[in-house]
Amino acid sequence: MNLSEIAGKEIVNLVSGERLGVVGECDLIIDETTGKILALLIPKEKGFFGLKKEKSVLEVPWRSVKKIGNDMIIIEYDGVY
């Protein structure tokens, strides 16, 4: 599978039912020797009523990816966001 084939797909967590982001907004950790994807880095801004947002990143191991469909990627991740 090419990166262009997963770009633009929504990432949805099966555990929480939450939409986490879109692959185009995420970074990937890739093994330089094999070219395999190791993890997704999903950015999220946290704030209280739009005040002082702090940015955090969720690192989801690629093994947590359960299904890649036409429109979305389903992950099973119970880590803290």
N, C-alpha and C positions, 0 to 999 in steps of 0.2 A: 504494500500500500504506500502511495506517495503522500507527502505532506499536503499537497494540493487537494487530495481527496478528503482530508479531514478538516481542512480550513473552512471556517464559517459554521461548523456544527456546534450546536448548543451542548453544554456539559450538564447533565442532570444526575444528582446523587440519589440512588435507589433507597438508601437508608433514611434520608430526611425528606425526600421528594423536592428538594430545593434546586432551583436553577443556579448553577455556580458561575456560568460565564460562557464565552464563545471561544473556540480554539484560536481564532485570529487575535484575541486579546491576551492570550496566554503565551507563556514561554515553555519550551521543552528542554529537558535535560537529556542529552544524547550521548551515548557511549562513543567516544571518538574512534575506537578501534573497530567496533562492529557496526556502527551506524544505527544501533537499536535505540528506541526511546526508553529511557529509564523512569522518567516522571514528568508530570504536568505541573507547571507552576501557575496557579490561578490567582490573579490579583483581586483584592477586595478592599474597598474603602469603608472604614467604619467611622461613624459619626453620630452625634446626638442632635436631632432636629436640624441637620445641616450645618452644625457648628463644628469647627476644628476637626476635620477628617484626618484620620491617621491611616496610612496604607499598610496592609499586611498581605502576606502571600501564603497560600495554601499549597504545600507540596504533596501531590497525590502520586503514589507509586503507580507505574504503568500496569502492574499486576492487578490493580483495583479496577481497571477498565473491564467491564463485563460484556458490553455489546456496542458495536459501532453500526448505527443505522443510517438511513438516507439523510435524516435531518438532525440527529442528535447522537451523543455518546453517553451511554449509561455507565456510571461508575458505582461501585459499592465501597463507600468510605465512611467509617464511623469515627474518624479523628476529629479533633476540635478545630473549628474554623475560626 
